[in-house]
Every structure is written in structure tokens, then in C-alpha cells.
């Protein structure tokens, strides 16, 4: 792999216009397929790639995707929309999945990779929401599972004498007990491009539909969040916060509970991760019907429909979808396996996320986040009116009307 990196430097002029940062290119070497990857900066990437090549007898050319989100999406959009044949397999995030899945630019994988016996092990809601096109074709292989998990501070729970947060009533009792002296029962990432994660989460918890703001459950969810602000049980100041801004406050004990992506790396670094400190908990049942909702995200491997190396690409994708590929990604990139059967086998019981991730997979309605083709515009517009509602610039009723207008504009 290191020799390939060097060849990329020598041949940079050949490809810089197409893809920006290049990891592997050689004018003389023949490759079975080209992979456009976001993982090339990981220290274990070279070993992972060698393992894939050895396992499937493939010689893989790798191009590094730009690290800037907008640049990356622009380049991938250009490649796919122009029928560029120089890249075969591409890693895309949920935002790009929403934008591309109905474009006709991606190859369906139902008959070759995501067959019935394989697909049953993935989160069905996520597959349907994020990587199934309007004709029923599955166009991606999820690379991992990453839940928007419910987290609690056990030290605060013990302090206020709350044993569990299983229902809406438990949650409200916890809010009242915790919120005082600059501390809040709930904390959120409400920056305008982040707020939709939690807004959609609470809509689902109340049994609503993020794309139908005429539903009473949607209004109930927004009113609930508004009341948290009004009662000083969450902070209006968090409308400026992304997740990175939240975590230091969480470690300092500012919040009693919150929703957060990831496995708690920032908490571990602060020596705050653990059953007696900060840990994941089961999502509360707000509906009263024993139904629990949770989102997962992922990056997906997709096959460029214009690819001229589809047989080799399918071999690669089959590997990524099977047990060996899932285990290799878990070990190399610390990415929790997207297949629940593989996670049960390869994730050690000592992993603090395993028990709760297993419960999420088996006890919750696991879905992909509500996204549309113009996802970033949709997210931003919804976040803007959500912030206005939380600041009492518009009423909850006005928010619901405006939210439906935004849905109708983009969906």
C-alpha cells in the first residue's frame, strides 16, 4: 500500500482534476476496481485494504475522498451524474444516500449482494428509509451501525434518587428533580443543522411522522420540547451547540440526559464513561404503547451504475456485507457491525456498548433519519423554524404549519 501511495504522488497530475486527494494510482498497474473511500486517513487502513485484497483475490485502486463535506458531495455528485467510469465503488453518507438513491446512478444489489438471507440481519427500517429506491432496489451496503443513543449521567440519577427513565412520566420527574442551579435535566444539540436529529427523535417517540405535521403527535412532541425550555429544564443557549460543543458540558455534569451519536469516546477520555458515571440507557417509551424508537446512521458502500468492473465490485461488496468483512471493519475502524448477528459474534462482551446496542436492535423500531434529496437545505430550513419556536418567536401551531410547508417544498 505504501508503494501505491508513492505512485499517487508521482501520478497526481493525471487525476487531480477528478478527485482531489489521491491515495493510489499507477499508470502501469492494472486494477480490478477503484474504491472512493473516506477511511484512507485511518492508521489501520493499509492493513484493512491488504486483508480485503487477500480475502477476495482483488487488486484495488483507492482514491481518498476529500475531508470537506461539501467538496466531497460535490465531487461524488459530479462523478455519478456524468457517468464517470473511473470509480466503481463509493462510500457515501446518509445525506448522499437520500440524494442519490432515486437518481438512477446506483446499481441495485438485491440479486447479487443484499439477498434475503443477508438483508434480514440489517435494521429493516434503516434499509427501507435510507438505501431502498422507489422501485424497491437496495442500492447500498451499510458499513456500520451508529445509534443516536439515549445517555444518562448516573451520578446525577443517584443524587436525585431516580432509578430509571422508562416512560414519559419518569422523564418528566427526572427533569424536575435535576434542573436547578445552572444544571438541566435534558441537553440537546440545537444548532440549526443539527436540531432535526432530536426533533425527529421526539416526534418518533410520541408516535408521529416527521413528514406529516398535521398529526397531533408531532405537535405534542414540539410542545414537549418547548415546555422543557419554558420550564428551564433544558437550555435555550444550546441553539448554538453542535455535538462537539455539548460533550465538554456533559462531562462537567451540566445535563442529566441527552441523545448522542457514537460510543462515548469523549466521555472515556475524560474518565467519565462507565455504569456509575455516563452510560447509554434504553430509549424511554413516550407513546405509552410499549413502542421505542431510535435512529441509526451509517456510511454505505454503493456501486456506480456506470462501472465497467461490476463483477469485481460485486465481489468486494459481498465481502463487505458478509461476516468477514464486517469483522474486519470493526477491528480496523472501530465501526460497530451493521449486522446484528455479526455483532453478537465478534464484539466482545467487555465492550460497554454491546448490551445496549443489542437491546436497541431487538427492542426498538430502528429507522433511518428523515431525509430528502435536497437534504441539507431541508435540514437547515427545519432547524431555523425550530429555533424560532423554541425562542417564542413563533407559536407551536405556527411551527407545525411552517414545518409542513417546508416538507411540501422539498419532499
C-alpha positions as CSV (number, residue, x, y, z in Angstrom):
1,X,0.0,0.0,0.0
2,X,2.8,2.4,0.8
3,X,4.2,1.9,-2.7
4,X,0.8,2.8,-4.1
5,X,0.8,6.0,-2.1
6,X,4.1,6.9,-3.6
7,X,2.8,6.2,-7.1
8,X,-0.1,8.5,-6.4
9,X,2.3,11.4,-5.7
10,X,4.1,10.7,-8.9
11,X,0.9,10.4,-11.0
12,X,-1.0,13.2,-9.2
13,X,-1.3,15.3,-12.4
14,X,-3.3,12.5,-14.0
15,X,-6.1,12.6,-11.6
16,X,-6.2,15.8,-9.5
17,X,-9.0,17.3,-11.6
18,X,-11.2,14.3,-11.0
19,X,-10.9,13.6,-7.3
20,X,-8.6,15.9,-5.3
21,X,-6.6,13.9,-2.8
22,X,-5.4,10.7,-4.3
23,X,-4.2,7.6,-2.4
24,X,-3.5,5.1,-5.1
25,X,-2.9,5.5,-8.8
26,X,-0.4,3.9,-11.2
27,X,-0.4,4.4,-14.9
28,X,1.1,0.9,-15.4
29,X,-0.6,-1.2,-12.8
30,X,-3.9,-2.9,-13.7
31,X,-6.6,-2.8,-11.0
32,X,-9.7,-4.9,-10.7
33,X,-11.7,-2.0,-9.3
34,X,-11.4,1.5,-7.9
35,X,-12.7,2.4,-4.5
36,X,-13.5,6.0,-3.4
37,X,-13.0,6.0,0.3
38,X,-13.4,8.2,3.4
39,X,-11.3,6.0,5.6
40,X,-7.8,6.4,4.0
41,X,-6.5,8.6,6.8
42,X,-7.2,5.8,9.4
43,X,-3.9,4.3,10.6
44,X,-5.2,0.8,10.0
45,X,-6.5,1.5,6.5
46,X,-3.5,-0.1,4.7
47,X,-3.8,-3.4,6.7
48,X,-7.5,-3.4,6.2
49,X,-7.1,-3.0,2.4
50,X,-4.5,-5.7,2.2
51,X,-6.9,-8.0,4.1
52,X,-9.7,-7.3,1.6
53,X,-7.4,-7.9,-1.4
54,X,-6.1,-11.2,0.0
55,X,-9.6,-12.4,1.0
56,X,-11.2,-11.8,-2.4
57,X,-8.1,-12.0,-4.6
58,X,-8.6,-8.4,-5.8
59,X,-6.2,-5.7,-6.7
60,X,-7.9,-2.5,-5.5
61,X,-7.1,1.1,-6.5
62,X,-8.1,3.6,-3.8
63,X,-8.9,7.3,-4.2
64,X,-9.2,9.3,-1.0
65,X,-12.4,11.3,-0.7
66,X,-12.0,15.0,0.3
67,X,-12.4,15.6,4.0
68,X,-14.6,18.7,3.5
69,X,-18.2,17.6,3.4
70,X,-19.5,20.0,0.7
71,X,-16.5,19.3,-1.6
72,X,-16.9,15.6,-1.1
73,X,-20.5,15.6,-2.0
74,X,-20.0,17.9,-5.0
75,X,-17.3,15.6,-6.4
76,X,-19.3,12.4,-5.9
77,X,-22.3,14.0,-7.4
78,X,-20.3,15.1,-10.5
79,X,-18.8,11.6,-10.9
80,X,-22.1,9.8,-10.7
81,X,-24.2,12.3,-12.7
82,X,-21.7,12.4,-15.6
83,X,-21.4,8.6,-15.9
84,X,-17.7,8.7,-14.9
85,X,-16.4,5.1,-15.2
86,X,-13.1,5.7,-13.4
87,X,-14.6,4.9,-9.9
88,X,-16.5,1.7,-9.2
89,X,-17.4,1.6,-5.5
90,X,-18.0,4.7,-3.4
91,X,-18.6,5.3,0.3
92,X,-21.5,7.7,0.8
93,X,-23.2,9.0,4.0
94,X,-26.9,9.2,4.7
95,X,-27.3,12.6,3.2
96,X,-25.9,11.4,-0.1
97,X,-28.0,8.2,0.1
98,X,-31.1,10.4,0.3
99,X,-29.9,12.5,-2.6
100,X,-28.7,9.6,-4.9
101,X,-30.9,6.6,-4.2
102,X,-33.6,7.5,-6.7
103,X,-31.3,9.2,-9.2
104,X,-30.7,6.1,-11.3
105,X,-26.9,6.5,-10.8
106,X,-26.5,3.5,-8.5
107,X,-26.7,-0.3,-9.2
108,X,-29.3,-2.3,-7.4
109,X,-27.8,-5.0,-5.2
110,X,-30.8,-7.2,-4.4
111,X,-29.8,-10.2,-6.6
112,X,-26.1,-10.1,-6.0
113,X,-25.2,-8.7,-2.6
114,X,-28.2,-7.8,-0.4
115,X,-30.0,-11.0,-0.8
116,X,-32.8,-12.1,1.6
117,X,-30.6,-14.1,3.9
118,X,-28.2,-11.2,4.3
119,X,-30.7,-8.3,4.5
120,X,-32.6,-9.9,7.3
121,X,-29.7,-9.2,9.6
122,X,-29.7,-5.4,9.0
123,X,-32.0,-2.9,10.6
124,X,-35.1,-3.1,8.4
125,X,-36.3,0.4,9.0
126,X,-32.9,1.9,8.1
127,X,-32.7,-0.2,4.9
128,X,-36.1,0.9,3.8
129,X,-35.6,4.6,4.7
130,X,-32.1,5.2,3.5
131,X,-30.9,2.7,0.9
132,X,-34.0,1.4,-0.9
133,X,-35.1,3.3,-4.0
134,X,-38.6,4.0,-5.2
135,X,-38.7,0.7,-7.2
136,X,-37.6,-1.4,-4.3
137,X,-33.9,-1.8,-5.3
138,X,-31.4,-1.9,-2.4
139,X,-28.5,0.3,-3.5
140,X,-26.1,0.2,-0.6
141,X,-24.3,-2.0,1.9
142,X,-24.2,-0.4,5.4
143,X,-20.7,-0.1,6.7
144,X,-21.6,0.0,10.4
145,X,-24.4,0.7,12.9
146,X,-24.3,4.0,14.9
147,X,-27.3,4.7,17.1
148,X,-28.5,8.1,18.2
149,X,-28.3,6.6,21.7
150,X,-30.0,7.8,24.9
151,X,-27.4,8.7,27.5
152,X,-27.7,9.4,31.2
153,X,-25.4,10.7,34.0
154,X,-25.7,8.0,36.7
155,X,-24.1,10.2,39.3
156,X,-27.0,12.7,38.9
157,X,-29.6,10.0,38.8
158,X,-28.3,8.6,42.1
159,X,-28.2,12.1,43.6
160,X,-31.9,12.8,42.9
161,X,-33.0,9.2,43.6
162,X,-34.3,8.3,40.2
163,X,-33.9,4.6,39.4
164,X,-34.9,4.6,35.8
165,X,-36.2,6.7,32.9
166,X,-38.5,4.2,31.2
167,X,-41.6,6.3,30.5
168,X,-42.6,9.9,29.7
169,X,-43.7,10.3,33.3
170,X,-40.2,9.1,34.5
171,X,-38.6,11.5,32.1
172,X,-40.7,14.5,33.4
173,X,-40.0,13.5,37.0
174,X,-36.3,13.5,36.3
175,X,-36.4,16.9,34.6
176,X,-38.0,18.5,37.7
177,X,-35.6,16.8,40.1
178,X,-32.4,17.6,38.2
179,X,-33.0,21.1,36.8
180,X,-31.6,23.7,39.2
181,X,-28.6,26.0,39.8
182,X,-27.5,26.1,36.2
183,X,-28.0,22.3,35.7
184,X,-30.6,21.0,33.2
185,X,-32.4,17.7,33.1
186,X,-32.0,17.5,29.3
187,X,-29.4,18.7,26.9
188,X,-29.6,19.0,23.1
189,X,-27.6,19.9,20.1
190,X,-29.9,22.5,18.6
191,X,-27.7,24.3,16.1
192,X,-29.9,24.7,13.1
193,X,-28.3,21.9,11.0
194,X,-28.2,19.5,14.0
195,X,-31.6,20.1,15.7
196,X,-33.5,17.9,13.3
197,X,-31.9,14.8,14.8
198,X,-33.6,15.3,18.2
199,X,-36.7,16.9,16.8
200,X,-37.3,13.8,14.6
201,X,-36.4,11.5,17.5
202,X,-39.0,13.1,19.8
203,X,-41.6,13.0,17.0
204,X,-41.0,9.3,16.7
205,X,-41.1,8.8,20.4
206,X,-44.5,10.4,20.5
207,X,-45.7,8.2,17.6
208,X,-45.7,10.9,15.0
209,X,-44.5,11.3,11.4
210,X,-41.8,13.8,10.6
211,X,-43.2,14.3,7.1
212,X,-46.8,14.9,8.3
213,X,-47.1,18.0,10.6
214,X,-50.9,17.8,10.7
215,X,-50.5,14.9,13.1
216,X,-51.3,15.7,16.8
217,X,-48.4,13.6,17.9
218,X,-46.0,15.9,16.0
219,X,-47.4,18.9,17.7
220,X,-47.2,17.1,21.1
221,X,-43.5,16.5,20.6
222,X,-42.7,20.1,19.7
223,X,-44.8,21.4,22.6
224,X,-42.9,19.0,24.9
225,X,-39.6,20.4,23.8
226,X,-40.9,23.9,24.0
227,X,-42.0,23.3,27.6
228,X,-38.6,22.0,28.5
229,X,-37.2,25.4,27.6
230,X,-40.0,27.3,29.2
231,X,-39.6,25.4,32.5
232,X,-35.8,25.8,32.4
233,X,-35.4,22.0,32.1
234,X,-33.2,22.5,29.0
235,X,-31.2,25.5,27.9
236,X,-32.2,27.8,25.1
237,X,-28.5,28.6,24.8
238,X,-28.0,25.2,23.2
239,X,-29.4,26.5,19.9
240,X,-25.7,27.4,19.2
241,X,-24.4,23.9,20.1
242,X,-23.3,21.1,17.9
243,X,-22.3,17.8,19.4
244,X,-18.7,18.9,19.8
245,X,-19.8,21.8,22.0
246,X,-22.1,19.6,24.1
247,X,-19.6,17.0,25.2
248,X,-17.5,19.2,27.5
249,X,-20.6,20.4,29.2
250,X,-21.8,16.8,29.6
251,X,-18.5,15.8,31.2
252,X,-18.9,18.8,33.6
253,X,-22.3,17.5,34.7
254,X,-24.5,20.2,33.2
255,X,-27.1,17.7,31.8
256,X,-28.9,14.8,33.3
257,X,-29.7,13.0,30.0
258,X,-29.3,13.6,26.2
259,X,-29.2,11.9,22.8
260,X,-25.8,11.5,21.2
261,X,-24.1,9.6,18.4
262,X,-21.1,7.4,18.9
263,X,-19.8,5.1,21.6
264,X,-18.8,7.8,24.2
265,X,-15.1,8.3,23.2
266,X,-15.1,11.9,24.6
267,X,-16.5,10.6,27.9
268,X,-13.9,7.9,28.1
269,X,-11.1,10.4,27.5
270,X,-12.5,12.4,30.5
271,X,-12.7,9.3,32.6
272,X,-16.5,9.8,32.7
273,X,-17.6,6.7,30.8
274,X,-19.0,3.9,33.0
275,X,-22.0,2.3,34.6
276,X,-21.6,4.5,37.6
277,X,-20.9,7.7,35.6
278,X,-22.1,8.4,32.0
279,X,-23.6,5.5,30.1
280,X,-26.2,4.5,27.4
281,X,-29.7,3.7,28.6
282,X,-32.8,2.3,26.9
283,X,-34.8,4.9,25.0
284,X,-37.9,5.8,27.0
285,X,-41.4,4.8,25.8
286,X,-43.2,8.1,25.4
287,X,-46.1,6.6,23.4
288,X,-47.4,4.5,26.3
289,X,-47.8,1.6,23.9
290,X,-44.5,-0.2,24.6
291,X,-43.0,1.1,21.4
292,X,-39.5,2.6,21.4
293,X,-38.0,4.5,18.5
294,X,-34.3,5.1,17.7
295,X,-32.3,6.2,14.7
296,X,-29.2,4.7,13.3
297,X,-26.8,6.2,10.8
298,X,-24.2,4.7,8.5
299,X,-21.9,5.2,5.6
300,X,-22.8,2.9,2.7
301,X,-20.8,1.2,0.0
302,X,-22.6,1.8,-3.3
303,X,-21.9,0.6,-6.9
304,X,-21.6,3.2,-9.6
305,X,-24.0,2.1,-12.3
306,X,-21.5,3.3,-15.0
307,X,-18.8,1.0,-13.6
308,X,-17.1,-1.3,-16.1
309,X,-15.8,-3.6,-13.4
310,X,-19.1,-4.7,-11.8
311,X,-18.0,-8.3,-11.3
312,X,-15.1,-7.3,-9.2
313,X,-17.1,-4.6,-7.5
314,X,-19.8,-7.1,-6.5
315,X,-17.1,-9.4,-5.1
316,X,-15.9,-6.5,-2.9
317,X,-19.4,-5.6,-1.8
318,X,-20.2,-9.2,-1.0
319,X,-17.2,-9.3,1.3
320,X,-18.3,-6.0,3.0
321,X,-21.7,-7.5,3.6
322,X,-20.6,-10.8,5.0
323,X,-19.3,-11.7,8.4
324,X,-15.6,-11.5,7.4
325,X,-15.9,-8.0,6.0
326,X,-18.0,-6.8,8.9
327,X,-15.5,-8.1,11.4
328,X,-12.5,-6.6,9.5
329,X,-14.2,-3.2,9.5
330,X,-15.0,-3.4,13.2
331,X,-11.4,-4.3,14.1
332,X,-9.8,-1.7,11.7
333,X,-12.1,1.3,12.1
334,X,-13.9,0.6,15.4
335,X,-17.1,0.6,13.5
336,X,-19.9,-1.3,15.2
337,X,-21.1,-4.1,12.8
338,X,-24.3,-3.2,10.9
339,X,-25.4,-6.9,11.0
340,X,-26.8,-7.8,14.4
341,X,-25.8,-11.5,14.1
342,X,-22.2,-10.5,13.4
343,X,-22.2,-8.0,16.2
344,X,-23.3,-10.8,18.6
345,X,-20.4,-12.9,17.5
346,X,-17.5,-10.5,17.1
347,X,-18.0,-7.7,19.6
348,X,-16.6,-8.8,22.9
349,X,-18.9,-8.9,25.9
350,X,-16.4,-6.4,27.6
351,X,-17.5,-3.7,25.1
352,X,-19.7,-1.4,27.1
353,X,-21.9,-0.7,24.1
354,X,-22.7,-4.3,23.3
355,X,-25.5,-4.9,25.7
356,X,-27.4,-1.7,24.9
357,X,-26.7,-1.9,21.1
358,X,-28.1,-5.4,21.2
359,X,-31.2,-4.2,23.1
360,X,-31.7,-1.3,20.6
361,X,-31.5,-3.7,17.7
362,X,-34.0,-6.2,19.2
363,X,-36.4,-3.9,21.2
364,X,-36.6,-0.7,19.2
365,X,-38.1,0.4,15.9
366,X,-34.7,1.2,14.3
367,X,-35.1,3.7,11.4
368,X,-33.0,6.0,9.2
369,X,-33.3,9.7,9.7
370,X,-35.9,11.6,7.7
371,X,-34.1,13.0,4.7
372,X,-34.9,14.1,1.2
373,X,-33.0,14.6,-2.0
374,X,-32.1,18.3,-1.0
375,X,-31.2,17.1,2.5
376,X,-29.0,20.0,3.7
377,X,-31.5,22.7,2.6
378,X,-34.3,20.7,4.2
379,X,-32.4,20.2,7.5
380,X,-31.4,23.9,7.7
381,X,-34.9,25.2,7.0
382,X,-36.4,23.0,9.6
383,X,-33.8,23.9,12.1
384,X,-34.3,27.6,11.6
385,X,-38.0,27.5,12.3
386,X,-37.5,25.1,15.2
387,X,-35.1,27.6,16.8
388,X,-37.7,30.3,16.3
389,X,-40.3,28.2,18.1
390,X,-38.0,27.5,21.0
391,X,-37.3,31.2,21.3
392,X,-41.0,32.0,21.3
393,X,-40.7,34.0,18.0
394,X,-43.5,31.7,16.6
395,X,-46.0,29.5,18.4
396,X,-46.1,25.7,18.3
397,X,-49.1,25.9,15.9
398,X,-47.2,28.2,13.6
399,X,-44.2,26.0,13.7
400,X,-46.3,23.0,12.6
401,X,-47.8,24.9,9.7
402,X,-44.4,26.2,8.6
403,X,-42.8,22.7,9.0
404,X,-45.5,21.2,6.7
405,X,-44.7,23.9,4.2
406,X,-41.0,23.0,4.3
407,X,-41.9,19.3,3.9
408,X,-44.1,20.1,0.9
409,X,-41.4,22.2,-0.7
410,X,-38.7,19.6,-0.6
411,X,-40.3,16.2,-0.5
